[in-house]
Each structure stands twice: as C-alpha cells, then as structure tokens.
Amino acid sequence: MPVWDDVITEKDKQVYEKAGYGRRGGLGKNPAILVIDVTIGFVGDKPEPILQSIEKFPNSCGEDGWNAVQRTVELLELGRRKHIPIFYTAGAPKVDDVIAGKWAFKHPRTMEEMNRASNTPDAIPPEIAPQKGDIVITKLKPSAFFGTALVSHLVSLGIDTILATGCTTSGCVRASVIDAFSYNYSVGIVEECTFDRGEVPHKVNLFDMNQKYADVVSLSAAKEYLSSFPDGGHS
C-alpha cells in the first residue's frame, strides 16, 4: 500500500488517474545519489521525539529523520560499491539577514546561532558523512540546483538519473526534484530515505511528485536498481 493511501481521498486518486497522471517514468543508465540537507539541524543530535528535538534544533524532524538516516546508510553503502556518484547538499552559512534572504522573515529561528551552525556541511551526521570523491553542494535556497554548480557536475559525469533522498519532502526535496525534472533528468525518490517534520505534508508531496515529476520507489527497489550495475563502476 502506498504511504499516502490514508491521506489521499478516493476521489482525488480517480481524478489523477483519469487525467493520465502517475505513469512510471523509469530510471536511466547513469544514476547519481543526491542526499538533500541531512544535517544535525534537520535530525537533531540524537534520536528523540520531534517536539523535544525542535526546542534546540528548530528544523529538526526528530526520530523520523534518524530512521531515514539509517536507511540511507544502506543505500550509500551499495552506491559506493557500485561507484555511483554521490552528492550532498547542506546550507551555506547564513551570516546575516541579507544572506538569509526571506528565510529570516518566514522562519525567524533561522538566524539562531545553533540553527545556523547545525545546517552546514560540517554538521552532516557521521553515519552518512561524505567520503573521498563525494561532492558537497552548499546552497541558500530550497533547490539543490538554484545558484549552485550541481548541473555542471552532473553534465560532466554524464548523469541521466537522480536518486533523491533527504529532507524535507515538502520543501528542499520537492524543490530539487522539480528542478531535476525541469532539466529532463529521470528522478527516483527513495521513500524510506526521505522525511519531513509533518506526516501529512510528507505523504501528500510524495503522492503529488509521484504523479507528476518522479517515481517514488522503495528502498528495496532502489537497491535492486543499483545492484544491476557492476561492482567498481558503471557505463
């Protein structure tokens, strides 16, 4: 049963189906894994209920984030064995209101010192920390593509497919997925490796992106896909 079945109405499902949405787009021959904004700021410094975690880390998604981290470990281990390129995103330091932009107005806690320090590349949890050869992209806006060199790296590597993981499903994941779709990349969103601070936004956005912009795939399906590539590299 899809994760969104308990929040999407039967009428809405019928509308999307009759309109022709939801066809599987498929994944290509040269994938990259994209780990979006999985930092201590978005999961907290330890697994604990979200209402406790956000007292210290306002962006934290709590235990759901840590559950996704553990599943992402599995994906990255396989990806590295197959020499799949791995990209990470994290926030560039927001040193003042000008750099922070509208974040400083829509989310005032953005400028808290703890929040700024916990969302940079240095705050990626050690369980999934970048390794030699991985590429870390810093960004100031939701999309991994906006104002960054991500596309130039993907073009250089001949990437045709993005396996998206990370957070938040309704925010930076969605923004990045839509931009990847707009650049004509095939996109798979690994369900168990994505998370959000809100249960309903997580499910609704997975449903909507699966209908329009990407294929939502299970971790087991993503691992089966990556397993089709030879150890030590792919062409």
N, C-alpha and C positions, 0 to 999 in steps of 0.2 A: 504494500500500500504506500503510495507516495506520501511524503512527510506532510504535505499540505492538505491532505484529504479531509481533515477535520475542521478546516477553516474556510475552504473554498466551497461555495454553495453548488448544488447540482445544476441550478440554472446557469451559473457562471461557467461551469465546465461545459455545458451544452453550447453556450454562446461561442466560446473559443473553438470548440471542436467544429461547429457548423461553419464558422468563419474561416476555417482552414489553418488555424494556428497549431503549433505543437509538433510539427513534423520533425523527426530526428535529423539533425544536420550532419552528424558523423564527425569523426576525428581524423586528422591527416597523418602524414608520414614523418613529420619532423616537429615533435612537440617540445615545449618548454613548460616547466612548472613555475607558477607565479604565486609566491607567498605574500599576501597583502596585509601589511600592518599588524602582524602578530608580534606585539611587543608587550612588555610588562604593563604598560599603560592600558592595554586592552584585555589583559587576562588577570592582572593583579600579580602580586609577588608570591602568591601561594593559592592553591585551590580553596575557595571559600564561597559561601553564598553571595550573590551579586550585591545585595543591599549592604552587606558588610564591606565588600571589596571597594565599592564606589565611594565610601567615606574617605578613603585615601587616594584612590585612582578613579577620577570621575568618568573615564571612558571604559572602565572595566566591564567585561561581560561575565565575570565570575567563573563558576565551575564549568559552564558550557564552553568557555574559551579553553580551559585546561583539558577538557575532554577532546576538543578538536586538536590541540597541540599533540596529544598522544597519538592520535590517528595520523596526523601529518608526519610524525616521525616515520611511520611505516611507508608512506608514500615517498618521502625523501630518500630513505634507505634504498628502495628499489630504483628510484630515479638515478641515484648516484651510481648504482651498479651498472645501469644501462647507459651511463654517461649522458643523461638527459640534462640540458642546460637548466639551471635553477636561478630564478630571480627572486629577490626580496624587495619589498618596499617598506619604508618607515618615514616618519615625519622629519622634515628639516627643522632645525631649531627655530622656534618662534620667539625671537628675542624682544619684539615689541609689537604694538598694535598694527603697525604698517605691514610687517612681515606676516603676521597672523591673519590679516585681512578680515573678512566677515566672520571668521571663526570667533574673533574677540567679542563680537556683538551677539551672534546666535548662541554661543556657548561660553559665557564669561569665565567658567572654570578652566578654559583652555590656557589661560595665562598663569595659572597656579604653577609655582616652581616644580612641584612634584609631577604635575601632568606634563610639563614641557620636557623634563628630563627622562620621563619613562616612556616616551614615544619615539625616541631617536634610534638609529641602528644599534647603538651600544646597549639598548635595552631589549634586544631580541632574546627570548629565553634560551638558555644553554642547550636545552633538549633539541632545539631545531636551529641552532646557531649556524650562520653561513660558514662554509668551508672554502678552502682554496679553490679558486675557479668559479665560485658563485659570484653573482653580480648583485650589488645592493643599490637600489634606486632611492634617493631621497626626494620627497615631494611636499608641497604645501597645500595641495587641494585633494579632493577625494580620488580622482582618477590616477592610476599609475602612469598614464600616458600624458597627462596635462603638464606641460612645461618641463618634461624630462627627456632623457635620451633613450628611453626604452625602445621605441620603434627602430632606431638606428642599430641597436644591438640585435634585435630580432631579425632585421633585414640581413645584417652581416652573417648571422648564423643560419640563415635560410629557414627560419621557423615558420610553420604554417598553422600551428595549433597551440592554444594556450590551455593548460590545465590550471584553473583558478582555485585557490584556497585562501582562507583568511577571514578578515572581518572589516567592517560589519557587512553582513549580507545586504542590508538595505542601503548602505552608504558607499564605502570605498570599493567593495566587491562589485556592487551593481554599476557604479560609475566606470570602473575599469573594464567590466565585461561589455558594457555598451560601447565603449571606445574601441575595444578589441574587435567587436562585431563590425563597427564602422570602418575599421581598417581591413575588413574582409578576412580576419583570422577565424578559423574554426575554434570554438570555445567549449570546453567541458568544465562544469562547476562540480567539484568533488563534494558531495553533500556532507559527509561526516567531518570534512576538514574546513567547513565554513561555519560561522557563528555570528550571533547578534546579541545585543543587550535585550531585545524584545522578541518573545516567542512568535507572536503574530507577524510582525514585520519580516522575520526570518522566513517563515513559511510562505507568506504571500509573495515575497520577492523571488524566492526560488521558483514558485509556480509561474510568475509572470516572465522571468527571464527564460525559463524552460519553454514557454510558449513562443517567445519572440526572438531571442538573441543567442541562446546557448542550449547545450544539452546538459541537464543535471544528471550526473552519474554517481553511482555508489562508489565507495572506496574500493570494493572488491572488483567492480567493473573497470575502474581506473587502473588498478594493479594488473588486471588481466590484459588491458591495452598496453601498458608499459612492458609487460612480460613478453609481448610479441617481438620486441626489439632484441637484438643480440647483446650479450654482455660485452661491455667495453666500447659501445658506440653504436650509432645507427646512421643510416644514409637517407 
